[in-house]
Amino acid sequence: MPESTMVEKRSTRGLCHTVLLSAMAAALPGLADAHAQPIADHGKVVKITSVSKTGKKRAEKGQAAVMGEAHGAPVATLGADALHHNEMSENAQTILNRMPGINVTSTNPLGTRPHISVRGFSGTQLGYTYDGLPIGDLFNGGLTAGSYNYAALYNLVPVTLGESSGIRVIYGPAEPVVNTIGGIGGTIAYAPRLPGKTFSTAVFGGVGSFDTRSYGAEVNTGASKHGGALFLRASHHSTGNYLQSSPDRGNSFYGAYVLPSRSGRSQFSAIVLYNNNSGYIPARMPAPLLALYGPDYQWPQSFTYSYGQATHEMAILGYKTEMNRYILLDSKAFYAYTRSNQLTYQNPAVTPTYDGNITYFPFGNGAPYNRYVYVTRTAGFSEAVNLLFGADKVTFGGFGAASIYHSSQYWLASPQSASVPSQNDAWDEHAYRIYGKIYAQAELHFLGALTIVPGVKEEYVDTAINDIPGAYYPVGASSGNEYTKPTPYLGASFKVTRDFKLYGDVAQAYKFPNISAYYAADSFATATSPPPGITVTPEKVTSYQLGAAFHSRRLALGAALYRQYFVHTFSSVYDVTNGLTYEYNYGASRYTGLNLTGSYKPGDGFKIYASWSLQSAHYTSNATNSFGSSVQAGDRKQYTPNYLANIGVSDRYGRLTSAVWADFVGSQVIGTLAGGPTTSSMPAYHTVNVSFTYTLPMHAPGIKSLKAALNFTNILNSHAYVYEKQYSNPNGPGSYDVAEPMMPRFVGVELRAMF
């Protein structure tokens, strides 16, 4: 290499190298003598040749997520490199903060009680898939209900970073072939871990702040001639947490098996995952108490506590086959099981009034314990028939799922007390929901530059619920209804040059009412009259998106404009006088914004990246409800930051990979317990994060590599509230906010040995 070229590269990277290498010199001896040693990227066992025609691409590696496009919609991806070096300090939800236009918070490092929004759309207005199948709750939507008043699945962890090989976010309503349910604001798609081509085993472990620990092992059998390949993983995570009296722990077990046919034109796969979590659930505390006692303050357990246990299981069977050069079939079946068991205690001897104006509401019958159980079982099947005509493709298919649900809440004299229906239950209910869709979609190419993707799907939802007599439903009741909604999709992209592309899409999507809409109907039943009909109308969004993407060997730029019109907005309120959650339609709104992303790789492993999202959401109609909340056209929607941004640098030098990045969250309007916005806003805040990963040279027999990772989250120890909600003071005029503080500085060290 000419000397002038080397000098130019060193000058570009010199300052970053000096800072990063100096910080690691003492921690990792021998770093100065390290030499470059590429790490093998284990690919999939088999690749059916026609799959490449579907337009699927591997997730981009690295820390950054740069916006691109798929079928006219903007998308962003994170690859395995970003996922698998940060399990101590991030989880499968909070890592989404690296994506443009996404804001995620969680109450501990393991990922419990996340609050997720994409362009201001809340977590229950998003679709979630794993291996192309929905993992969200059919009855409520979202991965967990930690930010909402219904279905208190606070410590449910459906998927972990170790079970994922990449994350893809589709902004706006997805095209019909995507099996997303309720994804009116976007879809978050997790790709599964699959076995690689060669045999390997690994053990890993780590320790971090707040007594956070993890350990586990992986086995990859590699590909055999006739037996396929198997990947197994088991891990354990625990934390003392940064909030008082809220330790948490979880276990994860995962297996993936792939069996290709001898001809390589078909493939069978099986995936099983099991995640459980248990721990004390931190409360969002009254802000006056946090100001008085510190941001980590929680209610004393002698006064009150909640202890939760949650389990999520999922099994997926898949079969892909090329019938001939024109027909590709893709079939999947799945089963999912979710269970949450939450025990809450409140000392009846303690006065309910706290610090003069903070009230904690006792249980309905004065019992000291409350047990809440929520169980769903879901089975479904997906079938896609791809007709291939050169570069063009037409896909017909369908997806169907049936889910049964049991939810109950009992007031108990002790944790061992019996739960007796119609005696000490607040409610005890059973429900089912059937979801189905059929769709057709084409991918048509013209002159090697223009691609048009028209499509349509029709969705069907049938829901029924039965409440046996209880405190909230004195006579018991049954209710239900059906919906059928067709939705069109049209996407297009135009390749202006080899590296520059314009794209856009127009789409509609629906979110069907949550199960809480049926709670309220049953509560109005009497001994002489049945429950009234369900009056809640499905949410509907009409979305327009326009974007541009530029990708060259060193530079990637992305931009996306969007405007989304939203009608029949869902809102809910928890009535503290009777313990019921009511869901209702709350006017119309408009979401608009601009997402910008960019990355630059000058060479030799160095990369600069950034994203900026300007977003706004406003009500476009007047609306009121019976709980004292009203909005006017032009009011800002709650919990929509006016901007989100991140900027960072990453570098690979010899055996060291390092990154520094900062996340910025703009101000956002605070919501009320009654479901509307307030006139107050949460201030903007930011965090700075640093990570190092170093591959140690190993000379011991049988050990392929030893990796060490050092991660700093919020290294500057910024303090802010990441979530607030306004409560009315039940003992007099005025109000107060409950708040969730951000995680303070977290330091985690991980070691991984490959054999």
Buried (B, 14 or more C-beta within 10 A) or exposed (E): EEEEEEEEBEEBBEEBBEEBBEBBEEEBEEBEEBEEEEEEEBEBBBEBEBBEBBEEEBBBBBBBBBBBBBBBBBBBBBBBBBBBBBBBBBBBBBBBBBBBBBBBBBBBBBBBBBBBBBBBBBBBBBBBBBBBBBBBBBBBBBBBBBBBBBBBBBBBBBBBBBBBBBBBBBBBBBBBBBBBBBBBBBBBBBBBBBBBBEBBBBEBBBBBBBEBBBBBBBBBBBBEEEEBBBBBBBBBBBBBBBBBBBBBBBBBBBBBBBBBBEEEBBBBBBBBBBBBBBBBBBBBBBBBBBEEEEBBBBBEBEBBBBBBBBBBBBBBBBBBBBEEEEEBBBBBBBBBBBBBBBBBBBBEEBEBEBEEBBBBEBBBEEBBBBBBBBBBBBBBBBBBBBEBEEEBBBBBBBBBBBBBBBBBBBBBEEEEBEBEBEEBBBBBBBBBBBBBBBBBBBBBBEEEEEBBBBBBBBBBBBBBBBBBBBBBBEBBBBBBBEBEBEBEBBBBBBBEEEBBBBBBBBBBBBBBBBBBBBBBBBBEBEEEEBBEEBEBBBBBBBBBBBBBBBBEEEEBBBBBBBEBBBBBBBBBBBBEEEBBBBBBBBBBBBBBBBBBBBBBBBEBBBBBBBBBBBBBBBBBBEBEBEBEBBBEBEBBBBBBBBBBBBBBBBBBBBBBBBBBBBBBBBBBBBBBBBBBBBEEBBEBBBBBBBBBBBBBEEEEEEEBBBBBBBBBBBBEEBEBBBBBBBBBEEEEEEEBBBBBBBBBBBBBBBBBBBE
